[in-house]
């Protein structure tokens, strides 16, 4: 199984999108939008901002390991 590390994250406040490289050793709980500077956190039930606002789930979820 190939793990995808690139995810396009979309700011829930302003809609700005940016492709990011996800960390493989930890979940990213906070993300600051470079456009509006809103600091976002995961939606309830998600382990990281990529699972909530990204086009690809984080590596641990892709591997079936569950949350970090």
C-alpha positions as CSV (number, residue, x, y, z in Angstrom):
1,X,0.0,0.0,0.0
2,X,1.4,3.3,-1.0
3,X,1.0,6.2,1.4
4,X,0.2,9.6,-0.1
5,X,2.0,12.4,1.7
6,X,0.6,15.4,-0.3
7,X,-2.8,16.8,0.6
8,X,-4.5,20.0,-0.4
9,X,-5.9,21.7,2.7
10,X,-8.8,24.1,2.4
11,X,-9.4,26.8,5.0
12,X,-12.9,26.5,6.3
13,X,-13.1,30.3,6.9
14,X,-11.9,31.8,3.6
15,X,-11.6,28.8,1.2
16,X,-7.9,29.3,0.5
17,X,-6.3,26.1,-0.7
18,X,-2.6,25.0,-0.4
19,X,-0.9,21.8,-1.1
20,X,1.1,20.6,1.9
21,X,3.3,17.7,2.8
22,X,1.8,15.8,5.8
23,X,4.1,14.7,8.6
24,X,4.5,10.9,8.9
25,X,5.4,10.7,12.6
26,X,2.6,12.8,14.2
27,X,-0.8,14.2,13.5
28,X,-1.1,17.9,12.9
29,X,-3.7,19.3,15.3
30,X,-3.3,23.0,14.4
31,X,-3.0,24.7,11.0
32,X,-2.7,28.5,10.3
33,X,-4.1,29.6,6.9
34,X,-1.6,31.7,5.1
35,X,-4.3,33.8,3.6
36,X,-6.6,34.8,6.5
37,X,-4.4,33.6,9.4
38,X,-7.2,31.7,11.0
39,X,-5.9,28.8,13.1
40,X,-8.0,25.8,12.5
41,X,-8.3,22.6,14.5
42,X,-9.7,19.2,13.5
43,X,-13.5,18.7,13.4
44,X,-14.9,16.6,16.2
45,X,-14.1,13.0,15.6
46,X,-11.1,13.6,13.3
47,X,-7.5,13.2,14.5
48,X,-5.9,16.0,12.5
49,X,-6.5,19.0,10.2
50,X,-5.7,16.9,7.1
51,X,-8.5,14.4,8.0
52,X,-10.9,17.3,8.4
53,X,-9.9,19.8,5.7
54,X,-7.5,18.0,3.4
55,X,-8.0,16.1,0.1
56,X,-6.1,13.1,1.6
57,X,-6.4,11.6,5.1
58,X,-3.2,11.6,7.2
59,X,-0.7,8.7,6.9
60,X,-1.7,6.8,10.1
61,X,-5.4,6.7,8.9
62,X,-4.3,5.7,5.4
63,X,-2.3,2.8,7.0
64,X,-5.4,1.7,9.0
65,X,-3.6,2.4,12.3
66,X,-6.2,4.9,13.5
67,X,-5.5,8.2,15.1
68,X,-1.9,9.2,16.1
